[in-house]
Amino acid sequence: MIPALMPTYNRANLAFERGEGARLWTDDGRRFLDFGAGIATSSIGHANPHLTKAIADQAGRVMHVSNLYRIPEAEKLAARHVAASFADSVFFGNSGAEANEGMIKAVRKYHAETGHPERYEILCFEGAFHGRTLGTLAATGNEKYLAGFGPPLEGFQHLPFDNMNALRSAISGKTAGIMIEPVQGEGGVRPCPDRFLQDIRAVCDEYGLLMALDEVQSGMGRTGKLWAYEWAGIEPDVMSAAKGIAGGFPLGAVLAKEKVAQYLKPGTHGSTYGGNPLACAAGNAVLDVVLAPGFLDGVARVSAHLWRGLEGLVTKHPSVVEGVRGRGLLCGLKLTPAVSNGDMQAAAVAEGLLTVAAGMNVLRLAPPLIITEADADEAVELLDRACRRMTPSNAKVAAK
Ligand SMILES: *Cc1c(COP(=O)(O)O)cnc(C)c1O
């Protein structure tokens, strides 16, 4: 018989009842070090007192009123995001996919309103992940996810990653913009070279295209800058955000330059819950932490420390780990073909460490941004033990 909870996920048989910082406890009392953070989302740790209090206080005042009224918490959060980024204006929704839907609509609307409705095609990349709604599935372009859901939404083309020749030859009179993750998360923790982002910026300027960044996973301090595009010294025209921006409370956002945002006039786009007082109270509390002086430098420092430890695993377990990839605290171990990331993830769980599998046989690490160097050392130690379980001569034992 089908479970009451629709079985769209292969869930690990772990149920957590409590968390604190980077640690989670199951209902049967086992303790885990959480280097998955609910897929890069619990950005300031579990049960963060500042975030918890902000949510409780706001819930006790008013949770939801709809966007028919002014929402001071949303106005404040938008103003802070504008001050801290390239953007001039922000739209709030509830998830990453919804943010990307808004971003895709913004890109198409810009061209329609500037006299080029025929420009609606968005160039995307192999290995991308943009979400599971019908529009974002088409932008994702992964055959496995598209299968069985009818014709994909028209207007997306997928190009080889980091290949300017292919990109230039794909541009046509239909092209509206280029959509890319600065670090591909689901696709295998693959960082986009800074030079590729700079070249995309230049080609967008040359052809009048919009540069649309999906920073749902790479943003909100995860790479050691507030937004990953900052590393490349460029600015997009429009960007999506979600995951870490409210620390685990559902919130998504489209950040845009005025030249794009000006066409999303009343009635063009909307969301019932989007940016409600509760979600924005959570978003403001997360920003209090992430924008505090020195916080992002701390993320950069602890990630450099973590990377040194992870690189040690490559030397120590060459039959298991091929390399370390990603940027900052969105990183991963590229495993050898002899070892599957699913088995390695299970071995890490057996050692008390939570991670997330990603494409290209990568074991993804995306801990809360508040981890200490001691937490990083502990994770490396647990991964070291997991690698020992996976070393071919021990693999049979690990499988039991
Ligand atoms: C997770 C993710 C999404 C989708 O976010 P949801 O909140 O699951 O809809 C989109 N883009 C990227 C890069 C992501 O990592």
The ligand as an SDF file (V2000), in Angstrom:
LIG
                    3D

 15 15  0  0  0  0  0  0  0  0999 V2000
   17.6390   23.7100   -4.8210 C   0  0  0  0  0  0  0  0  0  0  0  0
   17.8250   24.5140   -6.0470 C   0  0  0  0  0  0  0  0  0  0  0  0
   16.7380   24.9980   -6.7790 C   0  0  0  0  0  0  0  0  0  0  0  0
   15.3020   24.6640   -6.4300 C   0  0  0  0  0  0  0  0  0  0  0  0
   14.9570   25.1400   -5.1790 O   0  0  0  0  0  0  0  0  0  0  0  0
   13.6090   24.6170   -4.4790 P   0  0  0  0  0  0  0  0  0  0  0  0
   13.5120   25.4520   -3.2430 O   0  0  0  0  0  0  0  0  0  0  0  0
   13.7980   23.1560   -4.2130 O   0  0  0  0  0  0  0  0  0  0  0  0
   12.4930   24.8500   -5.4240 O   0  0  0  0  0  0  0  0  0  0  0  0
   17.0010   25.7980   -7.8690 C   0  0  0  0  0  0  0  0  0  0  0  0
   18.2630   26.1050   -8.2370 N   0  0  0  0  0  0  0  0  0  0  0  0
   19.3310   25.6510   -7.5610 C   0  0  0  0  0  0  0  0  0  0  0  0
   20.6960   26.0470   -7.9890 C   0  0  0  0  0  0  0  0  0  0  0  0
   19.1560   24.8330   -6.4480 C   0  0  0  0  0  0  0  0  0  0  0  0
   20.2140   24.3680   -5.7900 O   0  0  0  0  0  0  0  0  0  0  0  0
  1  2  1  0
  2  3  1  0
  2 14  2  0
  3  4  1  0
  3 10  2  0
  4  5  1  0
  5  6  1  0
  6  7  2  0
  6  8  1  0
  6  9  1  0
 10 11  1  0
 11 12  2  0
 12 13  1  0
 12 14  1  0
 14 15  1  0
M  END
$$$$
